[in-house]
Amino acid sequence: MAACSPFQEFSSGKPLFMAVYVTVFVGVLFSTLFIVSSLYSASNSDNKKSLFTVGSWLSPSSSLPRPQVDVIGLQNQSTSVNISSDATVENFLTRAIWDLPSPDSKIPELASFRLTREMVGYRAKDNVIIVTFGNYAFMDFILNWVRHLTDLNVFNLLVGAMDTKLLVALYWKGVPVFDMGSNMNTIDVGWGSPTFHKMGREKVFLINALLPFGYELLVCDTDMVWLKNPLPYLARFPEADLLTSSDQVIPTVTDDSLEVWQQGGYLSFKPNIPKALLLDGAHTLESHFSLVNYQTAVFVRCGDAFPTWVMPPIWCRLDRMWFGHPGIMEGTLTRQPFLCPMDHVFEVNVMLRDQPFEEFGPNIDFREYSFLQNPRLPKQVKESFLEVKLCKQQSSKCHETNQTDRQGFIRLPMHSTQEMIVEFFSLYEDVKVIEFSSMMDAFQGFHNAVSERRFRNRVQGYVGIWCCVMNKDPGHIFYDMFWDEKPDWKPVPGLRS
């Protein structure tokens, strides 16, 4: 039997059928070549993706147009940036300052620039981080600020961006930047404008966000430069909770010391109110003012040698309101006498006010009476405590200022002048809290008449009014710090002595 050959059949067949067979055969051949070519091309494409990206391959959606982030606050225009996923970006958190990102790299997602403890930790050195902030209008200032610090070999810094345009620009210039989420306009907002004031509030929010991270924080405006590394100077004052500078354009001190240093120096004292003033007799205007006047007189005896007073509890016999009343709110069960709020007697707003030195002398700060019992009081304050007992100047032990008696008290001569008190306690300037067993007979006065006048001007404004006597117009009565200097003083409505 002869062998069967398809070519033989083709040759013996009709030309029309032979042409059909050839066409089909050529089509199958070209289809096969196309499929093989496509598979080879896809393989090469996969290899390229794994070579130029960090991490696993991109999803099919990566072939779509890249998402855009519009710059916030631009008028009639927008700036867009290419965004890549976290898995495909270089670690910008640890990159050295001024080290530019690769031109063919992609900027991280906007969320990657959110301020975090990790971000601060990468940049902090010796637990210190230096921060400034601004919008795109201040970019030149910011670059100048960063350049001066890095020229001083200070690199533990971060810049807060108040708009996306600044964030993008600083990223590509190699400046460590984070997003403040302020949605600020990119143009100069103008001094005194509502947006300008918003920037001031944003500074407070920024500080509040950074402090919980546990780092020492130095916050600067962008329109200043450091000509010298500030950190060694600031490190000289580890006891300070807060250091700040003013906008003075000339030096305020002639050396490198702080202009104002009032660390510690809390003055506390025990009221020791006689029981008769608290409990004897009816609760009348006269008995109320006798009790309150006894307590306010103590402050005249404090002087201004101590920068901060710890206020004692204030006892009152009569309540204070804004209308006439019989002594307590009718219908209540108020027991008399009672601990009254500080602002029933003292003008707290006046005590907090900065007043001219030439007229009122140095500022005197204060703390409310529970300050020393507050559980948040720093340990170094609690453990730095000195108790003072008054003694008669004739006593031999009264002048042993460098010794304590068996009970651990320091003895201070009665009727000491302001100058004597300052000299006496200069031996204990590192002590945080000084507690007097009593302030009665402690302070005799000032040698300097000008200092005394200033002090009197200040403390006279510290007390306010009691309000109010029923069916009287006016019905309020002024408290007087110096009532005991006026033998005929009486609580008379409307009379200011």
Order of alpha helices (4+ residues) and beta strands (2+ residues): alpha-alpha-alpha-beta-alpha-beta-alpha-beta-alpha-beta-alpha-beta-alpha-alpha-beta-beta-beta-alpha-alpha-beta-alpha-beta-beta-beta-alpha-beta-beta-alpha-beta-beta
